[in-house]
């Protein structure tokens, strides 16, 4: 019975992705449209979040401004984008149960948290049509009030420019993550193993579909290619981390073995420890920080870029970055 249900659930998840999502995408294309989806679900979600995102033109997460909802969802979106070679990772941004006391100063840091989860394009949520002037305007019960009748809206121009600068920079180059964390071959699921690598490192979740269709091994690394440019490596990983799973389909096991023989390095067990990574010769991306720093790194053609955000206190801090032979240059996204 367990095996039958496993097969049934896996089949349902794949059909949702290949028939429903891909079918809707194809119909959209016939009408000159593209499909934008949020690749997660709660409370009975019957799919698998990575393959669900694979068949959409654009992928978005979602995060709330006044609580922790959205961190898992945004990591799901960024992982799907990275392993399928997409440059932009969207997010429905700053939604909430409407609180007219919210303003950019109160939720700016929450946005930075999600930049550090891989989001690089916010879709501000929500703009409600205003038929006439007058504060506080007409508002639904959900979202932050992004419209002209919100008292602070016109004064938020500099904050919006700051977001635009962050978007532009975080869309440059390719994501830096040393570990691709396999989520297993089962369905349904909307996230992978929690906290799979130490905080000084970064990771993306990867699923069976990507391993079967979109992953190669090049120079001992696991690589995926840009969806629009098959010659461009969109992301690369030094290790594939394999959690303990009960079932894996035969053709998936076969493909994993092929990639192993081509030189792909596999480590068994999740979470991956710092000792294991250092033992493999992989140094932290950001380390020796003097306060609580979160980060996102991008590999550029001529160097590295680091988005660093201090979540402990304002002021100077120290950190060691995994880059050598370069002269550092500081960009302040408020003004640079």
C-alpha positions in Angstrom: 0.0 0.0 0.0 2.8 2.4 0.9 4.5 1.8 -2.4 1.3 2.2 -4.4 0.5 5.5 -2.7 4.1 6.7 -3.3 3.7 6.0 -7.0 0.3 7.7 -7.1 1.4 10.8 -5.4 4.5 11.1 -7.5 2.4 10.7 -10.7 0.0 13.4 -9.5 2.8 15.8 -8.8 4.4 15.2 -12.2 1.1 15.5 -14.1 0.3 18.8 -12.3 3.6 20.2 -13.5 3.7 18.7 -17.0 0.0 19.0 -17.9 -1.5 21.8 -15.8 1.4 24.2 -15.4 3.0 23.5 -18.8 -0.5 23.4 -20.4 -1.4 26.8 -19.0 2.0 28.1 -20.1 1.5 26.9 -23.7 -2.0 28.5 -23.9 -0.6 31.7 -22.5 2.1 31.7 -25.3 -0.6 31.3 -27.9 -2.0 34.6 -26.8 1.3 36.4 -26.5 1.5 36.0 -22.7 3.9 34.4 -20.3 3.1 32.4 -17.2 4.2 33.7 -13.7 3.7 31.2 -10.9 4.4 30.9 -7.2 5.8 27.3 -6.9 4.7 26.3 -3.4 1.6 25.4 -1.4 0.4 24.6 2.0 -2.5 22.6 3.5 -2.9 19.9 1.0 -0.5 21.1 -1.8 -0.4 18.0 -4.1 2.7 18.9 -6.1 6.5 19.1 -5.8 7.7 22.6 -5.7 10.8 22.3 -7.9 9.2 20.5 -10.9 6.1 22.7 -10.5 8.4 25.8 -11.1 10.3 24.1 -13.9 7.4 24.5 -16.4 6.6 28.2 -15.6 8.1 31.0 -17.6 8.7 33.1 -14.4 8.8 32.0 -10.8 8.0 33.9 -7.7 8.0 33.5 -3.9 6.0 35.4 -1.4 6.9 37.1 1.9 5.0 38.9 4.6 6.3 42.2 6.2 5.1 41.6 9.7 6.0 37.9 10.4 8.3 35.1 9.1 5.9 33.8 6.5 7.7 33.5 3.2 11.2 32.6 4.0 10.7 28.9 3.0 8.6 30.0 0.0 11.3 32.4 -1.3 14.1 29.8 -1.0 11.8 27.4 -2.9 11.5 30.0 -5.7 15.2 30.9 -5.9 16.2 27.2 -5.9 13.9 26.5 -8.8 15.1 29.5 -10.7 18.7 28.6 -10.2 18.5 24.9 -11.2 16.5 25.7 -14.3 18.7 28.6 -15.5 16.4 31.6 -14.8 18.0 34.9 -14.1 15.2 36.7 -12.2 13.7 35.4 -9.0 10.5 37.3 -8.1 8.6 37.6 -4.9 5.2 39.0 -3.9 6.7 41.4 -1.5 5.6 42.9 1.8 2.1 41.4 2.0 0.4 41.4 5.4 -2.8 41.6 7.2 -3.4 45.3 6.5 -1.7 47.6 9.0 -1.7 51.2 8.0 1.0 51.8 10.5 3.5 50.0 8.4 6.0 52.0 6.3 9.4 51.3 4.7 11.4 52.0 7.8 9.5 49.2 9.7 9.9 46.6 7.0 13.1 47.4 5.1 15.1 44.8 6.9 12.5 42.1 6.1 13.2 42.8 2.4 16.9 42.4 2.9 16.3 39.0 4.6 14.7 37.8 1.4 17.4 39.2 -0.8 19.6 36.8 1.2 17.3 33.9 0.3 17.9 34.6 -3.4 15.1 36.9 -4.4 16.2 39.6 -6.8 13.0 41.3 -8.0 10.2 42.4 -5.6 6.7 42.8 -6.8 5.2 45.2 -4.3 2.0 43.9 -2.8 -0.5 45.5 -3.1 -1.6 48.4 -5.3 -5.4 49.0 -5.0 -7.1 51.2 -7.5 -7.9 54.6 -6.0 -10.9 56.2 -7.6 -10.4 59.5 -5.8 -7.9 61.3 -3.6 -7.9 61.2 0.2 -6.0 59.3 2.9 -6.0 56.5 3.8 -7.7 55.5 0.5 -9.4 52.3 -0.4 -7.6 49.2 0.9 -8.2 45.5 1.0 -7.5 43.6 4.2 -4.3 42.2 2.9 -1.0 43.7 1.8 0.9 46.9 2.4 -0.9 50.0 1.0 1.3 51.0 -2.0 -0.7 53.8 -3.6 -0.9 57.6 -3.8 -3.4 58.0 -0.9 -1.0 56.4 1.6 0.6 59.4 3.4 4.2 58.1 3.1 3.9 56.9 -0.5 5.3 59.9 -2.3 8.2 60.2 0.2 9.2 56.5 -0.5 10.9 57.3 -3.8 14.4 56.9 -2.5 13.5 53.6 -0.9 12.1 52.4 -4.2 15.3 53.5 -6.0 17.3 51.5 -3.4 15.3 48.4 -4.2 15.8 49.0 -7.9 19.6 49.2 -7.4 19.6 46.0 -5.3 17.5 44.3 -8.0 19.9 45.3 -10.8 23.0 44.2 -8.9 21.6 40.9 -7.7 20.6 40.0 -11.2 24.2 40.2 -12.4 26.4 37.1 -12.9 25.5 33.8 -11.5 24.4 32.6 -8.0 27.2 31.2 -5.7 26.2 28.1 -3.8 28.6 25.2 -3.1 26.0 22.6 -2.3 23.0 21.3 -4.3 20.7 19.7 -1.7 18.7 16.8 -3.1 15.1 16.9 -1.9 14.4 13.3 -2.5 12.2 11.7 -5.1 8.9 11.7 -3.3 5.8 13.9 -3.6 4.1 15.9 -2.4 6.5 18.4 -0.9 7.0 22.2 -0.9 10.4 22.5 0.7 13.6 20.5 1.2 15.6 19.6 4.4 15.8 22.6 6.8 19.1 24.3 7.4 21.1 21.9 5.2 24.4 23.8 5.3 26.2 26.0 7.9 25.3 29.7 7.8 28.7 30.6 6.3 27.8 28.6 3.1 25.0 28.7 0.7 22.9 26.1 -1.1 20.0 25.4 -3.5 17.5 22.6 -3.4 17.5 20.3 -6.4 15.1 17.6 -7.5 14.9 14.5 -9.7 13.5 16.4 -12.7 16.5 18.7 -12.9 18.9 15.8 -12.5 17.2 14.0 -15.3 16.8 16.9 -17.7 19.0 19.9 -16.8 22.2 18.9 -14.9 25.6 18.0 -16.3 29.0 17.5 -14.7 31.8 19.8 -15.9 35.3 19.9 -14.5 34.1 17.9 -11.5 31.2 20.3 -10.7 27.4 19.9 -11.1 26.3 22.5 -13.6 23.1 23.8 -15.1 22.7 26.0 -18.2 20.8 29.2 -18.9 17.3 28.4 -20.2 17.8 30.9 -23.1 21.5 30.2 -23.7 22.6 26.5 -23.6 26.2 27.5 -23.8 26.1 29.6 -20.6 26.5 27.9 -17.3 23.8 29.5 -15.1 24.8 27.8 -11.8 27.4 25.4 -10.5 27.8 23.3 -7.4 30.8 21.6 -6.0 28.8 18.9 -4.1 25.5 17.1 -4.3 24.2 16.4 -0.8 21.9 13.3 -0.5 19.6 12.9 2.4 18.5 9.4 3.4 15.3 8.6 1.4 13.2 5.5 1.4 12.4 5.1 -2.3 14.0 6.4 -5.4 12.8 5.5 -8.9 15.1 3.3 -10.9 15.7 5.8 -13.8 16.6 8.5 -11.3 19.1 6.2 -9.6 20.5 5.3 -13.0 21.0 9.0 -13.9 22.6 9.7 -10.5 25.1 6.9 -11.2 25.9 8.3 -14.7 26.6 11.7 -13.2 28.7 10.2 -10.5 30.8 8.4 -13.0 31.3 11.7 -14.9 32.9 13.1 -11.8 30.1 14.6 -9.8 30.9 14.5 -6.1 28.2 13.2 -3.8 28.1 13.3 0.0 25.6 11.3 2.0 23.7 12.9 4.8 22.0 16.2 5.4 22.6 18.6 7.1 26.2 18.9 5.8 28.7 19.9 8.4 31.3 22.6 8.2 33.9 19.9 8.9 32.7 18.0 5.8 32.9 21.0 3.6 36.3 22.1 4.8 37.5 18.5 4.4 36.4 18.7 0.8 38.5 21.9 0.4 35.5 24.3 0.4 36.0 27.4 2.5 33.1 29.5 3.8 31.7 32.2 1.5 31.4 34.7 4.3 33.0 34.0 7.7 34.6 35.6 10.8 31.9 38.1 11.1 31.9 40.5 14.0 28.1 40.7 14.1 25.1 38.9 12.6 25.7 39.2 8.9 23.5 37.7 6.2 24.6 37.5 2.6 24.1 36.5 -1.0 27.0 36.1 -3.3 27.2 36.4 -7.1 29.9 35.2 -9.5 30.8 37.8 -12.1 32.9 37.5 -15.2 35.6 39.6 -13.6 35.3 38.8 -9.9 32.8 38.3 -7.1 29.9 40.4 -5.7 28.6 40.1 -2.1 25.3 41.5 -0.8 25.9 42.0 2.9 23.3 43.0 5.4 23.9 43.6 9.1 21.0 42.4 11.3 22.5 43.1 14.7 23.4 46.8 15.0 24.2 49.7 12.8 27.8 50.7 12.2 31.1 49.1 11.1 31.6 45.4 11.0 34.3 42.9 10.0 33.9 39.8 7.8 36.1 37.5 5.7 35.0 37.0 2.1 36.0 34.1 -0.1 37.9 35.9 -2.8 41.5 36.6 -3.4 43.6 38.6 -5.8 41.1 41.4 -6.1 40.8 45.0 -4.8 37.5 45.4 -3.0 35.1 48.1 -4.0 32.1 49.2 -1.8 28.8 50.0 -3.3 26.2 51.7 -1.0 22.8 50.8 -2.6 21.3 53.9 -1.1 23.5 56.2 -3.2 25.8 54.2 -5.5 
